[in-house]
Amino acid sequence: MPFTKDADWLDWCAKPTKPKFQLPAGAVDAHCHVFGPGHLFPFAPERKYTPCDASWEQLFALRDFLGFARNVIVQATCHGADNRALVDALERSNGRARGVATVKRSVTDDELHALHAAGVRGVRFNFVKRLVDALPFDGLTEIAERIAKLGWHIVIYFEADDLKAYFKFFTDLPTPVVVDHMGRPDVSKDAFGPDFDMFVKLLEYDNFWCKTTCPERLSQSGPPYDDVVPFARRIVEAFPGRVIWGTDWPHPNLKSHMPDDGHLVDFIPRIATTESLQKKLLVTNPMRLYWPEETMSSRSEALGQLKS
Ligand SMILES: O=C(O)c1cc(C(=O)O)oc(=O)c1
């Protein structure tokens, strides 16, 4: 049975602009997704949206067009805890993609090991209420202990308004923790005001990392996303050793507009303003998290134990 995408679904940009910004050699698109295709990898019954298809072939074509060397593919909620589309994409990447999966408490050790062999290095937990049926507190505590043994990390996605309530729970987690989309700040507020200060406090825990992603999702002024720049710059400059960046292709659930992925790449030098910051954001940091065996850094460094 073919899937019909949501009536208000915005499709990804089929003809992005060639970016003016030349990515450093070895750059990693550290947050992107695959959707289906639905006839091969059905969307989950519990999903909160039905997207258009976005296959591994299309993702890897975008990677090459924009000038990235590698991808980190993050399981999207429309696939629930069925990681087959993700694993298929990882297996077809010739080692150029690693993954972040979604698992349930019932996952077996054999299943975790199979995900590891396919290239998964983290699990994602979603605290954005519009995307899940139940908040994953109990499951997360239990799963965190198990995946810590594999050297994996946890990716969390939450709304800024909820940070205060979740702060202790998050900072008690035993692994490196990567926060999606800068904790979704309200960018109409001050980037140096009390709300974003609380997010900065979270990142002062040195096992925390941040994706300085999604200007298109956070912006209220629209392209070229001027209102997001001070937030992302603050984080990149304060924590240069624990920030990563990704396109978020194929951009689930956008309602106002679909970004041109080439323009998103051109946003990078506005938030990482020196070559040194750009190299950390795009190469050194994601390599430490996702391909630590290829870096000079030790595992303790990947666990965030070095000061950034
Ligand atoms: O996994 C997803 O469904 C998802 C959704 C959103 C969003 O709707 O904000 O953003 C993401 O990065 C990923």
The ligand as an SDF file (V2000), in Angstrom:
LIG
                    3D

 13 13  0  0  0  0  0  0  0  0999 V2000
   12.7710   12.7490   13.6400 O   0  0  0  0  0  0  0  0  0  0  0  0
   11.9750   13.6270   13.2660 C   0  0  0  0  0  0  0  0  0  0  0  0
   10.8060   13.3930   12.9460 O   0  0  0  0  0  0  0  0  0  0  0  0
   12.4320   15.0100   13.2610 C   0  0  0  0  0  0  0  0  0  0  0  0
   11.4940   16.0240   13.3270 C   0  0  0  0  0  0  0  0  0  0  0  0
   11.9220   17.3030   13.4370 C   0  0  0  0  0  0  0  0  0  0  0  0
   10.9680   18.3880   13.6690 C   0  0  0  0  0  0  0  0  0  0  0  0
    9.8070   18.2090   13.3130 O   0  0  0  0  0  0  0  0  0  0  0  0
   11.3900   19.4160   14.2530 O   0  0  0  0  0  0  0  0  0  0  0  0
   13.2390   17.6170   13.4060 O   0  0  0  0  0  0  0  0  0  0  0  0
   14.1990   16.6560   13.2790 C   0  0  0  0  0  0  0  0  0  0  0  0
   15.4010   16.9870   13.2860 O   0  0  0  0  0  0  0  0  0  0  0  0
   13.7680   15.3160   13.1980 C   0  0  0  0  0  0  0  0  0  0  0  0
  1  2  2  0
  2  3  1  0
  2  4  1  0
  4  5  1  0
  4 13  2  0
  5  6  2  0
  6  7  1  0
  6 10  1  0
  7  8  2  0
  7  9  1  0
 10 11  1  0
 11 12  2  0
 11 13  1  0
M  END
$$$$
